[in-house]
C-alpha cells in the first residue's frame, strides 16, 4: 500500500471500533510492558498513586489544616474523601494524556508498517491507563463506604464521567500525538501543563470557598476538567445528578467535541508524513 493510499484512508472511528479486539490486546500488553523487568511488576502502577494521595492528604489535612469541606447539604466531609474524588480522575487524565501523546513515538515500528491502522495507537495508550483507573474507582467506592457514604444510583455517574474523561483525553491525544512527531519538545510542554494543571484544577482546594473574585472563579471553571472533578464529587459526596448541571454539561461536551474534531483532523492531515519523520 502506498503512502498516498494511506492518506486517503482517513481517520475512521468506525475503523477504530472494528479494531477493538486488537486495541484490547495491545492495551494489555502496553500496560504490562511499562513495568517489565521490575520485581513487583504492575504493582508499581497502583503503589505510586496511592502514596501520592497519602502525601497530599497528610500535608493538607494534618499539616496545613484547611477549612472544613462541606457537601451540598452542609455536612462536613473528611478531607481525604474530598481529595480522592479529585485525584482519581486526575491520575487517569495525566497518565492517559502523557501516554497518548507519546503513542506514535513509542510505537514507531508499527507506524512504519503500511498495513497497520495507526489510528488506534493513541487509544491503545488511553485504554492502558483505564486499568489503573478502574482499580482506583473500586478503591474509592470502598473508602467512601467505610466512611458511611454507601453506593447508590448517584455513584453510577462515575461511569458517565469516566466516559466524558475518556472522550476528552482521546481528542486531545490525537492532536498532541500527531504534533509531537514533528515537535518533540511538546512532550516537555505537556509535562509542564500537567504539573500546573493539578493546581489550577480544584483538586486540593474548594473553589466555592476560595476568597477570589467571581470573574476568576468563572475563568477557572472554564477548565473542562472542573466539570469532571465536580462530577466525581457529585457522584460520591454531593449526590447531584449530572443533568442538574446542564449548563456545565453542554459547555463540556462542546469543548470536548471541538477537541475531537480538531484532533482527528490534524491527525488525518499529518499521518501521511509520520513514517517519513519517524
Secondary structure, 3 states (H helix, E strand, C coil): CCHHHHHHHCCCHHHHHHCHHHHHHHHHHHHHHCCCCCCCHHHHHHHHHHHHHHHHHHHHHHHCCCCCEECCCCCEECHHHHHHHHHHHHHHHHHHHHHHHCHHHHCHHHHCCCCCCHHHHHHHHHHHHHHHHHHHHHHHHHHHHHCCCCCCCCCCHHHHHHHHHHHHHHHHHHHHHHHHCCCCCHHHHHHHHHHHHHHHCCCCCCHHHCCCCHHHHHHHCCCHHHHHHHHHHHHHHHCCCHHHHHHHHHHHHHHHHHHHHHHHHHHHHHHHHHHHHC
